[in-house]
Amino acid sequence: MICLQFLNTAVNVLVMLAYAAPGYVFIKRKMVEEESINAFAKVLLLICQPCLSIYSFNKADYTPELGKQMLLFFILGTLLQLVMLVLTYLAFRKKCKTDASYSVCTIAGTLGNVGFLGVPLLEALIENKNAVAFSAVYIIGMNFISWTVASAIITGDKKYISLKKLIFNQVILTLAIALPLFLTKTKLPAVLDNSVTVLGKMTTPLSMLILGMRLGLIEFKQLYSDRKVFFFVFLKLIVFPLFGMAVVSFLPLEPYIKATLVILCCCPTASAVLSFAEMYNKGQKTAANIVLVSTLLSVITIPLLMLLVKV
């Protein structure tokens, strides 16, 4: 039974990772230029990711009890990420100020591929359809952090930590659409719903496609020559999930909700880290390395950690 659970999780992660292959081929065969990767990243962040959020909310049917649980989950997930990110930044802030690669690694040690990889994993591993809705509120918290605190860490510019940046960003715009629909139990018209679903589900293949393109631009020896990458991957794949596991073990939550949070914490470094690095032109190679290494190693770490979780 344990072996079956391990293999099932590992296969699901491997299938998602396989989407990186076409991107690698495109770059190696000169079918796509390096300068074009930035455009793919913008499509992913500004179109597909918002659609994924709307799709995730649409998977559940609102009830007052579910609403309370999701609010608690949002607060818990956001606090977990903020605490981990702030502690990591405090430990490496001197290096972050002089080396962009450390700034990228700092946020990569916390922000996970919870939408692009987490949603498909939840759909595959947890029968309760509400799990995907919980991932949506976790993603909201992560996006708030990404567009504010994480952006400030990458760029070294405190202007991103402001009320304006917190209010006027794509997260709020997405919520302005998704939340009223969710709270009023309103479903999108079939044609529109299908379009949102297709665009939302494009996040996984597109994020892996970008990862494959970046992989095609680096030498494999770079993946294991930078020791700090493995240290921050260890933080993301082992330390952060165990931290989340320890926290939820004391909370009166349903088992599937606890499992949902742990699975999201187990996800490898977010492809969004690479997308932000591309947008801000900071530490792109390091971002690609840590996303790739964490994704590869997650094939082992996620199944192993799932053996500790009651799904």
Secondary structure, DSSP 8 states (H G I E B T S, - for coil): -HHHHHHHHHHHHHHHHTTHHHHHHHHHTTSS-GGGHHHHHHHIIIIIHHHHHHHHHHTS---HHHHHHHHHHHHHHHHHHHHHHHHHHHHHHHHHHH-HHHHHHHHHTT-B-TTTTHHHHHHHH---THHHHHHHHHHHHHHHHIIIIIHHHHH--GGGSSHHHHHSSHHHHHHHHHHHHHHTT----HHHHHHHHHHHHTHHHHHHHHHHHHHTTS-THHHHH-HHHHHHHHIIIIIHHHHHHHHHTTS---HHHHHHHHHHHHS-B-HHHHHHHHHHTSSHHHHHHHHHHHHHHHHHHHHHHHTTS--
